[in-house]
């Protein structure tokens, strides 16, 4: 499912227009992204938890040349699925 299909499904199940459903979906995604940018966890009970963590700088190797390269530190996004989501996929 892509974003357009998600918007269509939200519009259909909530009796909203597609433009209103698109605003809702975009608002939810934006709220999650802003919370994570500020370092907060976003927990949706039964669905899962979005969080960020710091990945330390490290050395790596270029697979083509074998040359050692420095990989900078960065923030990474994590998602841990909730129990209801895991059970619904089984």
ABEGO torsion letter per residue (X at the ends): XBAAAAAAAAAAAAGBBAAAAAAAAAAAAAAAAAAAAAGBBBBBBGAEBBBBBBBBBBBBBBAAAGBBBBBBBBBBBBBBBBAAAAAAAX
